[in-house]
Amino acid sequence: MAKSILVLHGAGMNMRGIAEVEIFGPLTMPEYDAAITQFAADAGVDVDIFHSNIEGELVNKLYDAHSAGVHGGIINPAGFTTGYPTLCAAIKQVSFPVYELHMTNPAVRGRISDVGRVTKGVVSGFGLEGYRYAIDGLLRL
């Protein structure tokens, strides 16, 4: 049975390639998903990609993945980077490691992530390749 990884896209990820292109680039969320799916296939893992602009939906998805025995998780919290204690609590409660991922480096914009404080690690500033690095990191745990 192949290992499985949950990838969560947080609030505003559906606007990638449409808004703030000067910061995040021209790629759209479906293009992210295609690359992530390919990275997972290359690594021989199953991937479940989920997006929501609603914090509770992400929390429920984390708990469902916990119950399903997922090997690891990756979250690009986007608009949920700071100020979402329920999401952070859910990340701490699941039985699998979670990496926070950002295409760019949010620290450059003065943002310190609340999510990063509760994850196994943070991958930032590597663009799409960051997802490949996060998948590789989860498989090495």
C-alpha positions as a Markdown table, in Angstrom:
| # | Residue | x | y | z |
|---|---|---|---|---|
| 1 | Met | 0.0 | 0.0 | 0.0 |
| 2 | Ala | 1.4 | 3.4 | -1.0 |
| 3 | Lys | 1.9 | 6.0 | 1.6 |
| 4 | Ser | -0.5 | 9.0 | 1.4 |
| 5 | Ile | 0.0 | 12.7 | 1.9 |
| 6 | Leu | -2.6 | 15.3 | 2.5 |
| 7 | Val | -1.9 | 18.7 | 0.9 |
| 8 | Leu | -4.0 | 21.6 | 2.1 |
| 9 | His | -4.4 | 25.0 | 0.4 |
| 10 | Gly | -5.6 | 27.8 | 2.7 |
| 11 | Ala | -7.6 | 30.9 | 2.2 |
| 12 | Gly | -7.0 | 32.8 | -1.0 |
| 13 | Met | -5.0 | 30.1 | -2.8 |
| 14 | Asn | -7.8 | 30.0 | -5.4 |
| 15 | Met | -6.7 | 33.6 | -6.3 |
| 16 | Arg | -3.1 | 32.5 | -7.2 |
| 17 | Gly | -2.3 | 33.7 | -10.7 |
| 18 | Ile | -5.1 | 36.2 | -10.6 |
| 19 | Ala | -4.3 | 38.5 | -7.6 |
| 20 | Glu | -0.9 | 39.7 | -6.3 |
| 21 | Val | 0.8 | 38.2 | -9.3 |
| 22 | Glu | 3.8 | 40.4 | -8.5 |
| 23 | Ile | 4.3 | 38.6 | -5.3 |
| 24 | Phe | 3.2 | 35.0 | -6.0 |
| 25 | Gly | 3.7 | 34.7 | -9.7 |
| 26 | Pro | 1.4 | 33.7 | -12.6 |
| 27 | Leu | 0.7 | 30.1 | -11.7 |
| 28 | Thr | -2.9 | 29.2 | -10.8 |
| 29 | Met | -4.0 | 26.8 | -8.1 |
| 30 | Pro | -4.8 | 24.1 | -10.7 |
| 31 | Glu | -1.3 | 24.4 | -12.0 |
| 32 | Tyr | 0.0 | 24.0 | -8.5 |
| 33 | Asp | -2.1 | 20.9 | -8.1 |
| 34 | Ala | -0.8 | 19.4 | -11.4 |
| 35 | Ala | 2.8 | 19.9 | -10.3 |
| 36 | Ile | 2.1 | 18.5 | -6.8 |
| 37 | Thr | 0.3 | 15.5 | -8.2 |
| 38 | Gln | 3.4 | 14.8 | -10.5 |
| 39 | Phe | 5.8 | 15.3 | -7.6 |
| 40 | Ala | 3.8 | 12.7 | -5.6 |
| 41 | Ala | 3.7 | 10.3 | -8.5 |
| 42 | Asp | 7.5 | 10.6 | -8.9 |
| 43 | Ala | 7.9 | 9.8 | -5.2 |
| 44 | Gly | 5.5 | 6.9 | -5.4 |
| 45 | Val | 2.9 | 8.3 | -2.9 |
| 46 | Asp | -0.8 | 9.0 | -3.1 |
| 47 | Val | -1.8 | 12.6 | -2.6 |
| 48 | Asp | -5.1 | 14.2 | -1.6 |
| 49 | Ile | -5.2 | 17.9 | -2.4 |
| 50 | Phe | -7.8 | 20.0 | -0.7 |
| 51 | His | -8.5 | 23.7 | -0.7 |
| 52 | Ser | -10.9 | 25.8 | 1.4 |
| 53 | Asn | -11.3 | 29.4 | 2.3 |
| 54 | Ile | -13.1 | 28.2 | 5.5 |
| 55 | Glu | -10.9 | 27.3 | 8.5 |
| 56 | Gly | -13.3 | 24.6 | 9.8 |
| 57 | Glu | -13.2 | 22.7 | 6.5 |
| 58 | Leu | -9.4 | 22.5 | 6.7 |
| 59 | Val | -9.7 | 21.3 | 10.4 |
| 60 | Asn | -12.2 | 18.6 | 9.4 |
| 61 | Lys | -10.0 | 17.5 | 6.6 |
| 62 | Leu | -7.0 | 17.2 | 9.0 |
| 63 | Tyr | -9.1 | 15.1 | 11.4 |
| 64 | Asp | -10.4 | 12.9 | 8.6 |
| 65 | Ala | -6.9 | 12.3 | 7.4 |
| 66 | His | -5.9 | 11.4 | 11.0 |
| 67 | Ser | -8.6 | 8.8 | 11.1 |
| 68 | Ala | -7.6 | 7.5 | 7.7 |
| 69 | Gly | -4.0 | 6.9 | 8.7 |
| 70 | Val | -2.4 | 9.5 | 6.4 |
| 71 | His | 1.5 | 9.4 | 6.5 |
| 72 | Gly | 2.0 | 13.2 | 6.4 |
| 73 | Gly | 0.6 | 16.6 | 5.5 |
| 74 | Ile | 1.7 | 19.8 | 3.8 |
| 75 | Ile | -0.2 | 23.0 | 4.3 |
| 76 | Asn | 0.1 | 26.3 | 2.5 |
| 77 | Pro | -2.0 | 28.3 | 4.9 |
| 78 | Ala | -1.9 | 31.4 | 2.8 |
| 79 | Gly | -4.5 | 33.7 | 4.4 |
| 80 | Phe | -4.6 | 31.4 | 7.5 |
| 81 | Thr | -0.9 | 32.0 | 8.3 |
| 82 | Thr | -1.6 | 34.1 | 11.4 |
| 83 | Gly | -4.5 | 34.3 | 13.8 |
| 84 | Tyr | -6.2 | 30.9 | 13.4 |
| 85 | Pro | -5.7 | 29.0 | 16.7 |
| 86 | Thr | -8.3 | 26.3 | 15.8 |
| 87 | Leu | -6.3 | 25.3 | 12.7 |
| 88 | Cys | -3.1 | 25.3 | 14.7 |
| 89 | Ala | -4.7 | 23.1 | 17.4 |
| 90 | Ala | -5.8 | 20.6 | 14.8 |
| 91 | Ile | -2.3 | 20.4 | 13.3 |
| 92 | Lys | -0.9 | 19.7 | 16.8 |
| 93 | Gln | -3.6 | 17.0 | 17.4 |
| 94 | Val | -3.2 | 14.8 | 14.3 |
| 95 | Ser | -1.0 | 11.8 | 14.5 |
| 96 | Phe | 1.1 | 12.6 | 11.4 |
| 97 | Pro | 3.7 | 15.2 | 10.8 |
| 98 | Val | 2.8 | 18.3 | 8.9 |
| 99 | Tyr | 5.1 | 20.7 | 7.0 |
| 100 | Glu | 4.1 | 24.3 | 6.4 |
| 101 | Leu | 4.9 | 25.5 | 2.9 |
| 102 | His | 5.1 | 28.9 | 1.2 |
| 103 | Met | 6.0 | 29.5 | -2.4 |
| 104 | Thr | 7.7 | 32.8 | -1.3 |
| 105 | Asn | 9.3 | 33.7 | 2.0 |
| 106 | Pro | 6.6 | 35.4 | 4.1 |
| 107 | Ala | 9.3 | 36.7 | 6.6 |
| 108 | Val | 10.4 | 39.1 | 3.8 |
| 109 | Arg | 7.0 | 40.7 | 4.1 |
| 110 | Gly | 7.2 | 40.8 | 7.9 |
| 111 | Arg | 4.9 | 37.9 | 8.6 |
| 112 | Ile | 5.8 | 35.4 | 11.3 |
| 113 | Ser | 3.7 | 32.3 | 10.9 |
| 114 | Asp | 1.5 | 30.9 | 13.7 |
| 115 | Val | 1.1 | 27.7 | 11.7 |
| 116 | Gly | 4.9 | 27.2 | 11.5 |
| 117 | Arg | 5.1 | 27.2 | 15.2 |
| 118 | Val | 3.1 | 23.9 | 15.4 |
| 119 | Thr | 4.4 | 22.1 | 12.3 |
| 120 | Lys | 7.3 | 19.7 | 11.9 |
| 121 | Gly | 9.1 | 22.3 | 9.7 |
| 122 | Val | 8.6 | 25.1 | 7.3 |
| 123 | Val | 9.6 | 25.1 | 3.6 |
| 124 | Ser | 9.6 | 28.6 | 2.0 |
| 125 | Gly | 11.0 | 30.5 | -0.9 |
| 126 | Phe | 11.5 | 27.5 | -3.3 |
| 127 | Gly | 8.4 | 28.1 | -5.4 |
| 128 | Leu | 6.8 | 24.9 | -6.7 |
| 129 | Glu | 9.9 | 22.8 | -5.9 |
| 130 | Gly | 9.1 | 23.4 | -2.2 |
| 131 | Tyr | 6.3 | 20.8 | -2.5 |
| 132 | Arg | 8.8 | 18.3 | -3.9 |
| 133 | Tyr | 11.1 | 19.0 | -0.9 |
| 134 | Ala | 8.3 | 18.7 | 1.6 |
| 135 | Ile | 7.1 | 15.4 | 0.1 |
| 136 | Asp | 10.7 | 14.1 | 0.2 |
| 137 | Gly | 11.0 | 15.3 | 3.8 |
| 138 | Leu | 7.8 | 13.5 | 4.9 |
| 139 | Leu | 9.0 | 10.3 | 3.3 |
| 140 | Arg | 12.3 | 10.5 | 5.2 |
| 141 | Leu | 10.5 | 10.6 | 8.6 |
